[in-house]
Structures are given as C-alpha cells and as structure tokens.
Amino acid sequence: MIDHARIASAFAHARDYDGQARVQRDVAEALADRIAALPLPPQPRVLEFGCGTGFLTQALIARGIGGRWQVTDLAPAMVERCKTRVGETPERRFATLDGEYGAPADGPFDLVCSSLALQWFDDGPAALARMAGWLAPGGHCLVTTLGAGTFPEWRAAHAAEGLEPGTPAFPTIAAFAALPGVTVTTALHAERHADARGFLHALKDIGAGTARGSHRPLPPAALRSVMRRFEAAGAIATYEVVTCHLQRAT
C-alpha cells in the first residue's frame, strides 16, 4: 500500500511546486476546458479532491464555474496554499480529505473532479467507482491521472542496467477502461530536462519524488550509470495522462 502520510508530507514540503509543475498546469487547464463544456446545472455542487496549490481550482473559476464548492486535499499545507490562491467564500469551502478512504462532509455532487492526484491512491480505479456513488443523478466525475506508461525513458535507463526504478506502479489504461460506463482518453506530455539531476530535482520540487514503498535506493555508482543512460537518450520525461469521465444516470 502507498504510505499516504509520506505523500502528504512530500507535497507539504514542495515549496517550488508552482515553478516546476509545468505539465501539471497544462493538464489542469485542459481538464478545466473539458469540465466547462459539460452540461452542469447553473449552480452546481462541486467536490474537488487533490487540489494541490490550486491549478484546477483557479482554472475552473476563470471559466465561470460557480455553485457550491468543497475543495479538498490530503495535505493540509496544500489546502492552505490553494485557499490563498483563490480565496475562501461562503460558497467555496476548503477541507482536508483523504479522497480514497475518507468521505466528503456534503453531497451528493453534480461534479467530482481532480487533476493528477488519483495516481497516489492505492487503487485508483476502485476509488473512482466509489466516487461515482457521490454523484447526484446526472452528475459527472471527471479526473486526470497518470498511467502506467509514465516516464518510459527513466524506466528504460534502469532496465538497461538490469535495475528496477522506484517509480510508482501507476494503473494501466485497461484498468480504468474496465469501469462500467467510463470514457477514457489519453495524452502524452514530454518534458525535456537539462540532465538527470534536473529531472530528479523537479520531481522533488513538486512533491512527486516519493518512491514506492518496497523500493530500496540504488547504490551511488548504479544511480550514476542510470543517470548517464537517461541523459544519453535526451533527458526527456514523458507523462502518460489518462482522463476518466463517469456520469451517473438521471
């Protein structure tokens, strides 16, 4: 199982998240466009989980999504940073919530949404199926997450040395596609880094450097060999972004 306390701590200490999270910002903007095109009620009841510093929250506000909001994250520090970014109002409330194992204080919701948080769950597809139960009739659950094809270049650099990376085992597209009534789309986002150290530092700076629990850090010499191979291939890190859309019947 994923250590949720470690994940929350890592994101709480991600001081340069906004400066480094370029892909995350682009993904949030694209998701906001899709949500803005949904036939939501004039004053929807909205739950956002994994709000982070507020990329998606801000993008939805900019697109005129009003209504009654509950904005949540596993890390209290991220909730506060999001609140600082967009402001709290009587109709926009903030709370700490474990989106996988907790339950929101209100509901049902016309929209449940999240951008790049579900990959930190123990079982993302099962969590999505559970969240569908939080929807009002006709409600939408629309989220982005990372798929198993994320960071193939980093994985390949390890494989060439006969090693396993500490990158989490993100769910496959097929695991999401198996959910009843789901629509799944994918997109690749490639990010070039100056070198392997820059890639690793960028992950740490956005709080995403937490290795899977069973991984043991590589000896320095082995890590240097992996880093050289990664750099020789162009120091490119590709994100496989999976978008899942579920709608409850009216």
Rosetta blueprint (number, residue, H / E / L):
1 M L
2 I L
3 D L
4 H H
5 A H
6 R H
7 I H
8 A H
9 S H
10 A H
11 F H
12 A H
13 H L
14 A L
15 R L
16 D L
17 Y H
18 D H
19 G H
20 Q H
21 A L
22 R H
23 V H
24 Q H
25 R H
26 D H
27 V H
28 A H
29 E H
30 A H
31 L H
32 A H
33 D H
34 R H
35 I H
36 A H
37 A L
38 L L
39 P L
40 L L
41 P L
42 P L
43 Q L
44 P L
45 R E
46 V E
47 L E
48 E E
49 F L
50 G L
51 C L
52 G L
53 T L
54 G L
55 F H
56 L H
57 T H
58 Q H
59 A H
60 L H
61 I H
62 A H
63 R L
64 G L
65 I L
66 G L
67 G L
68 R E
69 W E
70 Q E
71 V E
72 T E
73 D E
74 L L
75 A L
76 P H
77 A H
78 M H
79 V H
80 E H
81 R H
82 C H
83 K H
84 T H
85 R H
86 V H
87 G L
88 E L
89 T E
90 P L
91 E L
92 R E
93 R E
94 F E
95 A E
96 T E
97 L L
98 D L
99 G L
100 E L
101 Y L
102 G L
103 A L
104 P L
105 A L
106 D L
107 G L
108 P L
109 F E
110 D E
111 L E
112 V E
113 C E
114 S E
115 S E
116 L L
117 A L
118 L H
119 Q H
120 W H
121 F L
122 D L
123 D L
124 G H
125 P H
126 A H
127 A H
128 L H
129 A H
130 R H
131 M H
132 A H
133 G H
134 W H
135 L E
136 A E
137 P E
138 G E
139 G E
140 H E
141 C E
142 L E
143 V E
144 T E
145 T E
146 L E
147 G L
148 A L
149 G L
150 T L
151 F L
152 P H
153 E H
154 W H
155 R H
156 A H
157 A H
158 H H
159 A H
160 A L
161 E L
162 G L
163 L L
164 E L
165 P L
166 G L
167 T L
168 P L
169 A L
170 F L
171 P L
172 T L
173 I H
174 A H
175 A H
176 F H
177 A H
178 A L
179 L L
180 P L
181 G L
182 V L
183 T E
184 V E
185 T E
186 T E
187 A E
188 L E
189 H E
190 A E
191 E E
192 R E
193 H L
194 A L
195 D L
196 A H
197 R H
198 G H
199 F H
200 L H
201 H H
202 A H
203 L H
204 K H
205 D H
206 I L
207 G L
208 A L
209 G L
210 T L
211 A L
212 R L
213 G L
214 S L
215 H L
216 R L
217 P L
218 L L
219 P L
220 P H
221 A H
222 A H
223 L H
224 R H
225 S H
226 V H
227 M H
228 R H
229 R H
230 F H
231 E H
232 A H
233 A L
234 G L
235 A L
236 I E
237 A E
238 T E
239 Y E
240 E E
241 V E
242 V E
243 T E
244 C E
245 H E
246 L E
247 Q E
248 R L
249 A L
250 T L
